[in-house]
Amino acid sequence: MADLEAFKEEVRAIIAEHLPEELRVGNRPDLPKEPLGKWISVMADHGWITPDWPKEYGGGGLDRKHTAALKAELKKVRAPVVSSFGVSMLGPTLLEYGTEEQKQEFLPKISKHTMRWCQGFSEPGSGSDLASLQCRAEKEGDEYVITGQKIWTTGADRADWIFCLVRTDFDAPKHEGISFILFPMHQDGVEVAPLTLIDGSAHFSQVFFDNARAKAEHVVGPLNGGWTVAKRLLQHERSTDGSSDGGIGGAAKETISDFVKREVGLEGGVLADSTLRERLAAHEIDKRALGLTMRRAAEEARAGQKGRDIGSLGKFRWANMVKNEQDIAVDAAGTQSLGWDGPGYESAQLERTKKWLITRADSIWGGTNEIQLNVIAKRVLGLPE
Ligand SMILES: Cc1cc2nc3c(=O)[nH]c(=O)nc-3n(C[C@H](O)[C@H](O)[C@H](O)COP(=O)(O)OP(=O)(O)OC[C@H]3O[C@@H](n4cnc5c(N)ncnc54)[C@H](O)[C@@H]3O)c2cc1C
């Protein structure tokens, strides 16, 4: 592997050549499509979308230090993060539980960003109590026939495939009759009905299965042993390095501190509003502490200290932090934070209102805050039920 300094130089050179200025604004929903597509191809060609996956599955084959260096260089220039359910959740789960055939079939497409996935876990009545799910899969020859409903399925309307929890043993105790299965969304028997969210967008859908088909070879992990696979995937979903910059919406290059300073102004070199000043300082300290804690947890995991479900701790703190950041932004902007549409508001201000609203969901997806606290109590602190 290249010497670390030489590798960083190489990364900087590729960024300089291929990442246009207009994309150096972090993740935004309105990034121009064509340059973004080109940049994603560059990332994929270098294995940078999944830098630490093995090369034979389309990854970059980088070790921990090189992966961290790559991420730091990309972050420095605010390159858009190429993330997906495939990259952050399914891929790591397949690396652990998939057969060699499943790895060969799916991982390279995830690494190249050419196969979009959605997550079919939640059902009406089975959110926190996920193991009560009722969606059925019945064996017919070398296929499973799937019937039932999923809900809150993010990106279902754009996904090519779904990783789905289904009941394959109807008599077993609830955790023991579930399988984790993969199948295409574009087939007869799959209907997607988008749901409109509080910010006016429609990111997620209800999904109905009526005799949809999955190949039996696409069950991941043991038949009826899908609960263990799902728990692992949820750990990946809940893992965050704690350093992500949520962005405050509307002014992409601005950090929350810059934004508040601009809105409220300075007095004697410090923020003019002492309450906001304290809230902002506390927020920055939290952010730093969370980043360091998650880094330490990652180091511990790499050193072989297993069994602590630190992902839930990170997800809980991160969700609160992101919501707090939006609250500070809204309070700093005062009445200009209240716009929904119409005159009197700039588009950046309207975008910020929507961002504030949508971040309310951060303490719900992937398991609510209350559920994370239950997990922390049981698995991190070892408290009794
Ligand atoms: C933005 C977003 C995206 C999502 N994307 C997906 C997706 O792609 N795929 C998918 O499958 N799902 C997705 N979900 C669904 C999400 O996983 C569920 O909403 C979540 O697990 C909560 O389930 P629920 O909505 O049924 O609430 P419920 O489980 O009904 O919970 C309602 C309230 O009761 C509390 N509660 C429940 N049980 C307990 C308990 N034992 N102890 C203490 N409190 C409890 C909860 O914390 C919550 O406050 C998404 C949700 C959101 C908001």
The ligand as an ORCA input file, in Angstrom:
! r2SCAN-3c Opt
* xyz 0 1
  C     -37.111      9.184      8.425
  C     -37.441      7.745      8.669
  C     -36.986      6.785      7.794
  C     -37.295      5.446      7.998
  N     -36.858      4.541      7.069
  C     -37.186      3.243      7.220
  C     -36.784      2.295      6.231
  O     -36.164      2.623      5.228
  N     -37.127      1.002      6.412
  C     -37.819      0.583      7.510
  O     -38.062     -0.614      7.618
  N     -38.239      1.459      8.465
  C     -37.939      2.779      8.332
  N     -38.364      3.697      9.281
  C     -39.206      3.248     10.383
  C     -38.547      3.285     11.741
  O     -37.611      2.259     11.868
  C     -39.673      3.188     12.790
  O     -40.476      4.350     12.663
  C     -39.126      3.092     14.194
  O     -38.512      1.845     14.383
  C     -40.233      3.292     15.242
  O     -41.305      2.420     15.016
  P     -42.811      2.950     14.980
  O     -42.856      4.149     14.083
  O     -43.701      1.786     14.644
  O     -43.133      3.461     16.430
  P     -43.579      2.583     17.687
  O     -42.724      1.377     17.801
  O     -45.058      2.395     17.615
  O     -43.214      3.547     18.875
  C     -44.039      4.629     19.276
  C     -43.418      5.262     20.531
  O     -43.388      4.314     21.612
  C     -42.048      4.167     22.097
  N     -41.784      2.773     22.467
  C     -42.122      1.662     21.766
  N     -41.676      0.546     22.403
  C     -41.024      0.966     23.532
  C     -40.323      0.301     24.585
  N     -40.209     -1.018     24.631
  N     -39.778      1.065     25.562
  C     -39.875      2.428     25.546
  N     -40.541      3.114     24.566
  C     -41.092      2.402     23.571
  C     -41.157      4.562     20.933
  O     -39.883      4.980     21.367
  C     -41.953      5.698     20.301
  O     -41.705      6.910     20.962
  C     -38.082      5.044      9.106
  C     -38.559      6.017     10.000
  C     -38.266      7.356      9.790
  C     -38.813      8.376     10.738
*
